[in-house]
Amino acid sequence: MPPSFRESEPDETRPLLGNDRADAASYTSSSSGTQRSLASASASEPPALNKISRTDLAWVLAGLWSAVFLGALDGTIVATLLSPIGSYFNESNRSSYIGTSYLLSVCCFTPLYGRLSDILGRKGAMLLALSFFGSGTLLCGLAPSMDALIAARALAGMGGGGVMTVSSVAVTDLIPLRQRGLYQGMTNILFGLGAGLGGPLGGWMNDALGWRSAFLLQMPILVFSYILVALKVSIKLPDEVESQPLHAKLRRIDVLGSFTLVGTVGCLLLGLSLKSTEELPWTHPVVWGLLLASVVFAVLFIWVETRYAPYPVMPMRLIKQRTPLFVSLSNFFGSVAAFSMIYNVPLYFSAVRLNSSTDAGLHLLPHSVAISTGSVFAGWVMRRTGRLYNLTLFSCLLTVLAATLVAMWNESSAAFHLWLDVAPQGFGMASVITTTLIAMIASVTREDIAVATGITYLFRTTGQVIGVSLSGALLQTVLTAKLRERIHGPDAVSVHSDSTHARAYRHSTTIIPTLAPELRQAAVDSYADALHVVFICQAVINFMCFLCCLPIQENPLPCVSQRVSLPRARS
């Protein structure tokens, strides 16, 4: 087999787009097994499948991005409504499952949409995702019980992950890859805007109209997105896919691989979630049983994808390749650290600084602004320079710096540190997510783009849930130990027991200001110690993300919407 372009270009810092003649000469001289140059490859490049006017592109992006905006908005709206919903149904102890069921569903079904977008087409897959998401959201607004609401959120999650994946794949089909990072930055701006507005909007809707309105009032935006996608999205796939009959396309669905993947991810995340939210010990049969089942499903999944599935949902040949593997791992570790910080920084200001919930949330505002700025900056740099490798490493180092600064917070930290130290985390991680997505797209052939994008989002969403679950479990473990060290005498009973009062110490920061001075100081110091450990772990995980970015390769790409399809060696 002729050597791949990636093999003939060992320098990871080579620009995405260089001088065509220089690239051709370099490729010709470095490929001993073939004399083909980039110029001849470009000459034989197939014509672009999807040419679209600016007006139609604007309508297509409006349909896709409105769904992305709504998905982000929905997530933070629901997070705000957990307490009111739990009180409404008199089941506050189960309110956390509203979020957990959605995230589990998103993680399990996100990678399936990569293959579905090849089978059903981009429009069909997006309409399917919007149908699941819209049906689940509508049923949430009409739910008669907590069980029905949890099930409806799981149904919404079946589409929520697909919205992000398919919209990303569709934009890749329409936008030249050199500009792809800039458009990804715009997508992240809308995602950040939706996430930022969700909290205050959800609170206002609950106070003014009731919690059900927060779900029902999403429907007009969903209908708007659905209509635009149905009318305007018309993306052609390669002839070998387009010409297949429906039954042949349906045979491409990897049913067994999908089932074992859902079992792997679902059992893992459910086990970690129960460990965190229910405070079950690791030795509890439910926890270790679910984790063991996840391992068994993982072994079966690898066997199915390697030996059995003709069209695997996660081709092992992609995961074995250098850049796709390390892009996936960097997205996983980066998401673990990012979501741990998003959830624990407000807790620091509530439990240690004793600020109000509103003030605690406002300290994430610089982080939200930095997310939008980092995405656009990364896209602009890649468009101007055609490079992403050094930008990726620099952005990763920013996240390490941010986590280190946050881990150094104490009672004497200056106010500007408390406000600005989180900003490099948002800026750096948004940039990393943008550049690594382009690196993933650049490292695979055109027919693998959809599946590779789905894999990227799988690792990203799995990291988000694990980041929240593991940081919560670590926080509660250290917090309980520190409280037992500091509180003695009669008051120790309320901490050492499993009573409702004991849970209040560890789960509600609102009780801390009402405690006696000695107890209040003990609680504040214990939370500070526990969060310090969590923040140190975040810095370590961000550094692991940096290490995973080192092997990522930078592949040159033509400045056209359809890339040159050069042969690639199998790993």
Secondary structure, DSSP 8 states (H G I E B T S, - for coil): ----TTTT---TT--SS--HHHHHHHHHHH-TT----HHHHHHT----S----HHHHHHHHHHHHHHHHHHHHHHHHHHHHHHHHHHHTT-GGGTHHHHHHHHHHHHHHTTHHHHHHHHTHHHHHHHHHHHHHHHHHHHHHH-SSHHHHHHHHHHHHHHHHHHHHHHHHHHHHHS-HHHHHHHHHHHHHHHHHHHHHHHHHHHHHHHHH-HHHHHHTTHHHHHHHHHHHHHH------HHHHTS-HHHHHTTS-HHHHHHHHHHHHHHHHHHHHHHHS---TTSHHHHHHHHHHHHHHHHHHHIIIII-SS-SS-HHHHTSHHHHHHHHHHHHHHHHHHHHHHHHHHHHHHTS---HHHHHHTTHHHHHHHHHHHHHHHHHHHHH---HHHHHHHHHHHHHHHHHHHT--TT--HHHHHHTTHHHHHHHHHHHHHHHHHHHHHS-GGGHHHHHHHHHHHHHHHHHHHHHHHHHHHHHHHHHHHHHH--GGGGHHHHS-SHHHHHHHH-GGGGGGS-HHHHHHHHHHHHHHHHHHHHHHHHHHHHHHHHHTT-------SSSS---------
